[in-house]
Amino acid sequence: METLTVEIPETVRHALKRTPEEMARDMRLYSALMLFRQGKLSSGAAAALAGIPRVLFFDVCAEHDIPVSQITPEELTQELD
């Protein structure tokens, strides 16, 4: 895994009441969620970025109202026929 350094104003971390470790974990998770939502990462890659199992990543997506499938109801009907 590659290590990157991101500077975050200390006031932001304090306002969120997060330790540096918690802030780093949050940044990984929220980055993964956003990149997945935008279609830039697959669910597996996003889960790896977040550092959590894929099944748990789907649960987190649901908590944030992020759809895990881009298939429309019409496409699903066609697939089932």
C-alpha positions in Angstrom: 0.0 0.0 0.0 1.2 3.5 -0.8 1.4 6.2 1.8 0.3 9.7 1.0 0.4 12.8 3.2 -2.6 15.1 3.3 -2.5 18.3 5.3 -5.7 19.1 7.2 -6.1 22.2 9.3 -6.0 21.2 13.0 -9.1 23.3 13.6 -11.1 21.0 11.3 -9.9 17.8 13.1 -10.7 19.4 16.5 -14.1 20.6 15.2 -14.9 17.0 14.2 -13.5 15.7 17.5 -11.4 13.1 15.8 -7.9 11.8 16.6 -5.4 11.8 13.8 -5.9 8.1 13.3 -9.7 8.5 13.2 -9.4 11.4 10.8 -7.2 9.3 8.4 -9.7 6.4 8.5 -12.6 8.8 7.8 -10.7 10.4 4.9 -10.1 7.0 3.4 -13.7 6.0 3.8 -15.3 9.2 2.5 -12.8 9.3 -0.5 -13.8 5.7 -1.3 -17.5 6.5 -1.1 -17.2 9.5 -3.3 -15.0 7.8 -5.9 -17.4 4.8 -6.0 -20.4 7.1 -6.3 -18.8 8.9 -9.3 -18.1 5.6 -10.9 -14.3 6.1 -10.7 -13.7 3.0 -8.5 -15.4 -0.4 -8.5 -16.9 -1.5 -5.2 -14.0 -3.8 -4.6 -11.4 -1.1 -5.2 -13.4 1.4 -3.1 -13.7 -1.2 -0.2 -9.9 -1.7 -0.4 -9.3 2.0 -0.3 -11.6 2.3 2.7 -9.8 -0.7 4.4 -13.0 -2.6 4.9 -14.5 -5.8 3.4 -16.7 -5.3 0.3 -19.8 -6.5 2.1 -19.3 -3.9 4.8 -18.7 -1.3 2.2 -22.1 -2.0 0.7 -23.6 -1.5 4.2 -21.8 1.9 4.5 -23.1 2.8 1.0 -26.7 2.1 2.1 -26.1 4.3 5.2 -25.1 7.2 2.9 -27.8 6.6 0.3 -25.3 5.6 -2.3 -26.7 3.0 -4.7 -24.5 0.0 -5.2 -26.0 -0.9 -8.6 -26.5 1.4 -11.6 -28.9 -0.9 -13.4 -32.3 0.5 -14.1 -35.6 -1.4 -13.4 -36.1 -1.7 -17.2 -32.6 -3.2 -17.6 -33.2 -5.6 -14.8 -36.5 -6.7 -16.4 -34.7 -7.3 -19.7 -32.0 -9.4 -18.0 -34.6 -11.5 -16.2 -36.6 -12.2 -19.4 
